[in-house]
């Protein structure tokens, strides 16, 4: 299993738009990619405009399918104007 943790900094004052976009996009992405085991977003309580997207994939092939999927490309086009910065880290499951 592969875990992905994306830290997203949203453009100030666009958090409402970001959350609305995620509420629309994330269920569609999950449905289109059966190899995704977990795919959810959370807003940081301590840092304004910071969100984390937590993803778990069955294997590398599932993650690669998601990365190249039309659903992700459409999502990114919608979210790009709202995101100020993003950092993505891959993790191997150890327990």
LOSERO-18369 format. One record per residue (C-alpha): chain; residue in three letters; x, y negated, z. Coordinates in nm, 3 decimals. Each point is the difference from the previous one (the first is absolute). Layout:
BEGIN
TILUM ch  aa       X       Y       Z
TILUM  A ALA       X       Y       Z
...
This chain:
BEGIN
TILUM ch  aa       X       Y       Z
TILUM  A UNK   0.000   0.000   0.000
TILUM  A UNK   0.116  -0.354  -0.079
TILUM  A UNK  -0.103  -0.303   0.203
TILUM  A UNK   0.004  -0.347  -0.149
TILUM  A UNK  -0.025  -0.311   0.213
TILUM  A UNK  -0.045  -0.326  -0.184
TILUM  A UNK   0.027  -0.326   0.191
TILUM  A UNK  -0.199  -0.266  -0.181
TILUM  A UNK   0.018  -0.372   0.072
TILUM  A UNK  -0.310  -0.170  -0.136
TILUM  A UNK  -0.002  -0.357  -0.128
TILUM  A UNK  -0.117  -0.221   0.290
TILUM  A UNK  -0.376  -0.054   0.014
TILUM  A UNK  -0.069   0.282  -0.250
TILUM  A UNK  -0.046   0.279   0.256
TILUM  A UNK  -0.378   0.011  -0.053
TILUM  A UNK   0.050   0.052  -0.374
TILUM  A UNK   0.269   0.262   0.064
TILUM  A UNK  -0.218   0.200   0.239
TILUM  A UNK  -0.296  -0.017  -0.238
TILUM  A UNK   0.217   0.122  -0.288
TILUM  A UNK   0.133   0.289   0.211
TILUM  A UNK  -0.352   0.100   0.106
TILUM  A UNK  -0.089   0.031  -0.368
TILUM  A UNK   0.325   0.150  -0.131
TILUM  A UNK   0.110   0.253   0.260
TILUM  A UNK  -0.297   0.240  -0.024
TILUM  A UNK   0.038   0.004  -0.379
TILUM  A UNK   0.373   0.075   0.022
TILUM  A UNK  -0.061   0.281   0.252
TILUM  A UNK  -0.269   0.153  -0.221
TILUM  A UNK   0.216  -0.019  -0.313
TILUM  A UNK   0.304   0.164   0.163
TILUM  A UNK  -0.078   0.330   0.175
TILUM  A UNK   0.365   0.044   0.106
TILUM  A UNK  -0.034  -0.294   0.239
TILUM  A UNK  -0.051   0.141   0.349
TILUM  A UNK  -0.028  -0.335   0.180
TILUM  A UNK  -0.032  -0.349  -0.149
TILUM  A UNK  -0.104  -0.281   0.233
TILUM  A UNK   0.082  -0.361   0.079
TILUM  A UNK   0.028  -0.183   0.329
TILUM  A UNK   0.042  -0.363   0.102
TILUM  A UNK   0.284  -0.074   0.242
TILUM  A UNK  -0.120  -0.139   0.333
TILUM  A UNK   0.325  -0.181   0.080
TILUM  A UNK   0.089  -0.154  -0.336
TILUM  A UNK  -0.237  -0.216  -0.199
TILUM  A UNK  -0.046   0.098  -0.366
TILUM  A UNK   0.184   0.334   0.042
TILUM  A UNK  -0.162   0.327  -0.104
TILUM  A UNK   0.127   0.356  -0.015
TILUM  A UNK  -0.112   0.253  -0.257
TILUM  A UNK   0.061   0.352   0.128
TILUM  A UNK   0.000   0.277  -0.261
TILUM  A UNK   0.062   0.373   0.024
TILUM  A UNK   0.051   0.219  -0.307
TILUM  A UNK   0.000   0.377  -0.024
TILUM  A UNK   0.323  -0.011  -0.201
TILUM  A UNK   0.211  -0.209  -0.237
TILUM  A UNK  -0.218   0.092  -0.298
TILUM  A UNK  -0.310  -0.138   0.176
TILUM  A UNK   0.182  -0.322   0.083
TILUM  A UNK   0.126  -0.035  -0.358
TILUM  A UNK  -0.353   0.054  -0.137
TILUM  A UNK  -0.126  -0.278   0.227
TILUM  A UNK   0.279  -0.239  -0.101
TILUM  A UNK  -0.070   0.051  -0.369
TILUM  A UNK  -0.380   0.008   0.032
TILUM  A UNK  -0.226  -0.249  -0.172
TILUM  A UNK  -0.180  -0.057   0.331
TILUM  A UNK   0.320  -0.125   0.165
TILUM  A UNK   0.095  -0.220  -0.296
TILUM  A UNK  -0.346  -0.161   0.003
TILUM  A UNK   0.024  -0.049   0.376
TILUM  A UNK   0.339  -0.167  -0.023
TILUM  A UNK  -0.124  -0.242  -0.265
TILUM  A UNK  -0.283  -0.104   0.232
TILUM  A UNK   0.222  -0.029   0.309
TILUM  A UNK   0.309  -0.171  -0.148
TILUM  A UNK  -0.127  -0.358   0.040
TILUM  A UNK  -0.089   0.069   0.365
TILUM  A UNK   0.327   0.167   0.107
TILUM  A UNK   0.294  -0.221   0.096
TILUM  A UNK   0.243   0.288   0.064
TILUM  A UNK   0.002   0.377   0.029
TILUM  A UNK   0.252   0.247   0.140
TILUM  A UNK  -0.048   0.371  -0.065
TILUM  A UNK   0.182   0.274   0.195
TILUM  A UNK  -0.016   0.375  -0.070
TILUM  A UNK   0.018   0.243   0.292
TILUM  A UNK   0.045   0.376   0.022
TILUM  A UNK  -0.226   0.167   0.256
TILUM  A UNK   0.194   0.156   0.286
TILUM  A UNK  -0.280   0.098   0.240
